[in-house]
Amino acid sequence: MSSLLFGVIGALVASNQPMALSNVVMQTTGIVVSASATNDPVEAEYQKLMDDDDAAEAEVDGWIRENMEFQANGAGIPPKEMSLRIQKRFEPVRKAYEDFIRRHPKHVKARVAYASFLSDIHDEDGEMEQLEIAKELDPKDPAIWNNMANYYGHNGPITNAFIFYTKAIELDPKEPVYYHNFGTTVYLFRKDAREFYHIDEQQVFDKALLLYSNAMRNDPTNFPLATDVAQTYYGIKPLRTNDALLSWTNALKLAHDEIEREGVYIHFAR
């Protein structure tokens, strides 16, 4: 799901909605779903399931954006009503996943995709159940270890997140998402990182920045990633001024390159 959709659904079900909206953290999965044609009827059905999931996500994403615009103008529907509407839209997708997995219980990709779906609708117990089964079926799939690390990053114990991200990277050392997620978790949970790795706070910052650097090395044109890295320097004390300037310079360069690629022109008011 998109970061907007993930975040707003979480805020809708949270007791403190403004705080939830302001503290959205979305860790991506690193799952790549092929859209290639196949003559295998099971894989064709699986692809149809992915397409239906994407279609539901896109529709709900549109509802959320539209309602946010209405709310900005004093209108829109209440959060509880929107939450119920979203749940109703996703229910047939959930049933389709359950039916597919019942008939194809060893389909690892379907279980991983279903786990991500359950995570997005905040059924974290169901998410972990699917990931545990997927890991038993294919312990060498790095996306499974990454997603389980994401779970532990949200629910604890945090040290399990450190261990599982490390395993994901061992299995696929070229996937930038794993380094990005790992770096973010180390940075956010500095006390846990200090105790687990037996290092001081400055060394924790160094570890998080090294992980971000590895993510950038594997995905050097990723503007959102570069921005995340640059923003990290706001929380580092004492401020590493030169490194922060270099990081923001790189992020701005990537933004400029993206604007040129998309043919977008910005007109500044005089």
N, C-alpha and C positions, 0 to 999 in steps of 0.2 A: 504494500500500500504506500501511497505518497506520504511524505512527512506531515503535510497539512492534515490529511485524513487521519493518520495515526494519532497525531497530537490532539486534534479536536475531539475525536471519539473518547480519548482518555479524559479530556477536560469535561466532557458531557457527563461522564459517570463519576467524576470526582466530587468530593464534598466541598472543596474550595476551588471553584472553577477558574477564577482569575489567576490564582497561584498555579494551577495545573497548566493553564495556557502559557504562562510565562516560564515554565520549567520543562518544556517538551524536549526530550532527548530521544532521538530516533537512531538506533544502530541498525545498519543494513545487513542483509543476509549473505551477500556474495553468491547468491544462487543465479545461475544463468539458465534460462529456459529457452530451448531451441524452438523456433517457429517453423522449422523445415517440414515439408510434407513427408508422410510415412505411409507405407502399405500395411503396417502392423495395426490391426484394429484396436488393440489395447492402447497403443501409444497415440493413435488418433483420438480415442476417447479421452485420454489424459490431456491432450492438447486442447480439446474442446472444453474440458473442465477448467484449464488455465484461462482460456478465452472468456468463459463465463465469469470467472473470478475477476478478471481485469475489467469486464464490462460493468459488473456490480460496483467495483471500486470507482470507476470513472463516473458512474451516475451519482453515487453518494458524494464523491468529491465535488461534483457540480452543485448538489443540494447545499453542501456546507458553505461553499463560496458564495452562492446566491443568498443564503440566509445571513451570512456575515455582512454582506452589502446592505441587506434590508435592516439588520440590527443597527448598522451605522447611521441609518436614517430614521431610527426610532420605531422600526417595524420588526418583522421576522417572527418565527415561532419559538416558543420556550424550549430550553435545552432538553427537558424531559420528553417533550413531544418529538423533538428531532431524534433523540436517542432511540425511541420506540420505532420511529420510521426507519432508521438505519438498521436496527435489529431485524425488522420485518424483511427488508430488502436482502440482507445477508443470509437469512434462514434457508432459502432453497439452495444456496451455494454450499452451506454447511452440510445439508442433507445429501447433496450430490457427492461431496468428498467422502462422507461416511459410507454411502452406497458403493462408490468405487473401491474404497479400501476394504470393505467387507468382501468384495468379489476378487480383489487382487491384493491380498494382505502383505505380499513381499515386494510391492512396488515402492521402492525407497523414495524416489523423487516425489511421488504423490504424498507420502507421509511427511516429508520435509516441507512441501508446499502447504499442506494442511496445517502443520504446526505453525507456520508463519501466519496463516489466516487466523488461527486461534489466538495467536499472540496479538494480532491487530484488533481483535474484538475482546481482548482482555480475558480470555479463558486460559490462564497460564498453567493451570494444572493439566488441562487437556493438551496444551502445547508440549509440556515436558513429557507427557506420556507418549506422544507420537515421536518425539526426538529420541527417547530412550529405545523405542522399538527400532527406529531407523538406524541407530548406532549399532544395535545388535546385528542387524541385517548387513550393514556396510560400515564397519569401523574405520575405513580408510577414506570416507567422504569428509573433506575438510569443512564443508558448509554445515554439516551436522554439529561438529565441535564448535564452530563459530556461533551457531544459533543457541547452543546450550550455554556457551559463555555469556551471550547476551542475556539469557534468562537469569543466570546467577548474578550478572551485573545489576539486574533490577530487583532481585529477590534475595540475594545472598545464598551461601556465604561468598563474599567477594573474592576470597582467595581461590575458589573454584573457577571463577571467571579468568583469573590470571593463568591458571593451569590449562584451561580448555582453549583459550586463545593461543597459548604457546603450542598446543597440539595442532590446532588448525594451521598455524604458520609452518610447522614442521611438515605437514602434509602438502601444503601448497605455499611455498615461500614467495610466490610472485603475485599473490592476490592482495591488492592494496587495502581492500575493505577490512581484512583481518588486522593489519597493522593499525589502521585508523581506529577501529573499535577498541583494540587493546590499548593504544595510546590514550584515548579518551578515558577509559576506565582507570588506568594508572593515574592520570591527571586528576580525575574527580575524587578518587579514593586514595589520597596521598598517605593518610595515616596507615591504612591497611597495607599499602605498598611498602612503606618504610619498615613495618614489622615483618612482612612476609619475605622481603628481599634483604633485610638487615642493612639498610642504607639510610642516609639522612635525606632531608627534604630537597636539598639542591640536587642530589643524585636521583631523586624521584623525578624531578623536572627534567633532568638529563635523559632519563630512561623514556619518559613520555615523548620528548622531542625527538629522540632517536627513532622511536616507533613511527612517529609522524613523518620523519625524514625518509624512512623506508617506504611508507605509503606513497609519498610524493615521488620517490625514485621510480616506483612501479606505475605511477599514474601522473606524470608530470604536468599534464594540461588540465587537471581537474580543479576548476576554480573554487567550488564549494569546499573541497578539501583544503586548498591553499588558504582560504579564508578562515577555516577552523584552526589551522596551524597558527596563523597570524594572531587570531584572537586569544590564543592560549597565553601569549606574552602578557596580557593584561593582569593575569593572576600570579605571575612569577615575581617574587620579591627576593632580593632587590631586582629592579627592572633591568633586563638585558637589552639596553637601548639599541645597540648596533644590530644585534640579531633580529630584534623586533622590526626595525626599519627595513632590513633586507627581506624579511618575510612578507611585510606589507607591500614592498615594491614588487615582489614576485606575484602576489595576489592581484595587484592592480594591473600588472602586465598581462596576466591571464584574462582579466576582465576586458582589457582593451582588445586582445586577440579574439575573444568570444564575440565582442561587438562587431569587429570587422568581418568575422566569418558569417555572422547572421545578417550583415548589412544593416545594422541598426545605427541610427544617427541620433546623438543626444544634442539638443539645443538648450543652451544655458540662458537663463533670463539675464538681461543687462540692467 
